[in-house]
Amino acid sequence: MSSYLEAATAMGTGSLHPGGFMHTLKVLQLFSLTPEDIVIDIGCGAGRTACHIAKSSGAYVFGLDNSQEMLDKAKFRAAREGLQVQFVHGDAGDLPFLDNVADLILIESVLIFLPKVRVIDECLRVLKKGGMLVSTELLADQSMPAAAKEQVQSTCGLTGIPSFEEWLDMFQSAGFTRTGAWRNSFPGPLQNLINILHPDPYQVVSQSARTNREINQVLRSYQRLMQKNRKYLGYGTFIMKK
Ligand SMILES: C[S@@+](CC[C@H](N)C(=O)[O-])C[C@H]1O[C@@H](n2cnc3c(N)ncnc32)[C@H](O)[C@@H]1O
């Protein structure tokens, strides 16, 4: 795990993806989920999205992550909210689910850390025919200098930062059909403020984050690096149909 992901895990931030929880709410408005639906949040982190979906729709929700620390935080959240969400320890590249079972898969800022095509193929396998994939991921414009891109990738432990077109091509080459896809600007102060105004009531900060100065340093240098490069960066919202 990258030192950035370790630090972010220790902080237990509930919506650890560009656009934050507000973006998740906006995207979910596009779906009318019911208790009959099976939803999987891959790389669910501290479980804010998974719990929100369970609470707002009654859908049968799985949250999968390969970090036990994250899953413990997600389970704490579900318990506090009185929700039945199945949190599963597993690898996004080898999903422990049968073929053709899910109505909706969410994957928010996870592909960017992983072998992307492998995980996209797994999503396709697990979705029902007609099922939907919602992916929110960092992207870089083609104009981003190679050295700056390399620095962001190595600092954050990313497996490459595709452009909007490259992301789209990856989903479509795997066999998905585009339903909606758009590029968002990298979150600036206003968007960050909007998310701050909707704080996560169930964020669990690990003891290590309270006592380990290195964790705060890692997160600060991540923020600085992202802001320095924000004119090249953005994030994509990809709504894809199997
Ligand atoms: C940036 S966080 C995003 C968390 C969550 N989706 C959110 O938006 O709050 C990335 C998450 O992916 C998880 N992750 C990383 N590699 C994984 C893998 N191979 N399989 C499953 N989860 C993984 C991390 O533990 C972390 O929780």
Ligand as a Chemical Component Dictionary entry (heavy atoms), coordinates in Angstrom:
data_LIG
# 
_chem_comp.id                   LIG 
_chem_comp.type                 NON-POLYMER 
_chem_comp.pdbx_formal_charge   0 
_chem_comp.three_letter_code    LIG 
# 
loop_
_chem_comp_atom.comp_id 
_chem_comp_atom.atom_id 
_chem_comp_atom.alt_atom_id 
_chem_comp_atom.type_symbol 
_chem_comp_atom.charge 
_chem_comp_atom.model_Cartn_x 
_chem_comp_atom.model_Cartn_y 
_chem_comp_atom.model_Cartn_z 
_chem_comp_atom.pdbx_ordinal 
LIG C1  C1  C 0  -8.750  6.387  -2.229 1  
LIG S1  S1  S 1  -9.519  5.142  -1.309 2  
LIG C2  C2  C 0  -11.223 5.292  -1.807 3  
LIG C3  C3  C 0  -12.156 4.702  -0.777 4  
LIG C4  C4  C 0  -13.634 4.870  -1.092 5  
LIG N1  N1  N 0  -13.985 4.355  -2.382 6  
LIG C5  C5  C 0  -14.035 6.303  -0.963 7  
LIG O1  O1  O 0  -14.293 6.939  -1.983 8  
LIG O2  O2  O -1 -14.068 6.804  0.168  9  
LIG C6  C6  C 0  -9.036  3.637  -2.132 10 
LIG C7  C7  C 0  -9.559  2.402  -1.445 11 
LIG O3  O3  O 0  -9.222  1.258  -2.246 12 
LIG C8  C8  C 0  -8.803  0.218  -1.369 13 
LIG N2  N2  N 0  -7.993  -0.721 -2.133 14 
LIG C9  C9  C 0  -6.727  -0.541 -2.586 15 
LIG N3  N3  N 0  -6.324  -1.622 -3.244 16 
LIG C10 C10 C 0  -7.352  -2.508 -3.231 17 
LIG C11 C11 C 0  -7.531  -3.825 -3.759 18 
LIG N4  N4  N 0  -6.572  -4.442 -4.444 19 
LIG N5  N5  N 0  -8.714  -4.435 -3.561 20 
LIG C12 C12 C 0  -9.706  -3.798 -2.869 21 
LIG N6  N6  N 0  -9.585  -2.567 -2.337 22 
LIG C13 C13 C 0  -8.416  -1.930 -2.520 23 
LIG C14 C14 C 0  -8.066  0.950  -0.265 24 
LIG O4  O4  O 0  -7.923  0.167  0.901  25 
LIG C15 C15 C 0  -8.958  2.173  -0.071 26 
LIG O5  O5  O 0  -9.968  1.921  0.846  27 
# 
loop_
_chem_comp_bond.comp_id 
_chem_comp_bond.atom_id_1 
_chem_comp_bond.atom_id_2 
_chem_comp_bond.value_order 
_chem_comp_bond.pdbx_ordinal 
LIG C1  S1  SING 1  
LIG S1  C2  SING 2  
LIG S1  C6  SING 3  
LIG C2  C3  SING 4  
LIG C3  C4  SING 5  
LIG C4  N1  SING 6  
LIG C4  C5  SING 7  
LIG C5  O1  DOUB 8  
LIG C5  O2  SING 9  
LIG C6  C7  SING 10 
LIG C7  O3  SING 11 
LIG C7  C15 SING 12 
LIG O3  C8  SING 13 
LIG C8  N2  SING 14 
LIG C8  C14 SING 15 
LIG N2  C9  SING 16 
LIG N2  C13 SING 17 
LIG C9  N3  DOUB 18 
LIG N3  C10 SING 19 
LIG C10 C11 SING 20 
LIG C10 C13 DOUB 21 
LIG C11 N4  SING 22 
LIG C11 N5  DOUB 23 
LIG N5  C12 SING 24 
LIG C12 N6  DOUB 25 
LIG N6  C13 SING 26 
LIG C14 O4  SING 27 
LIG C14 C15 SING 28 
LIG C15 O5  SING 29 
# 
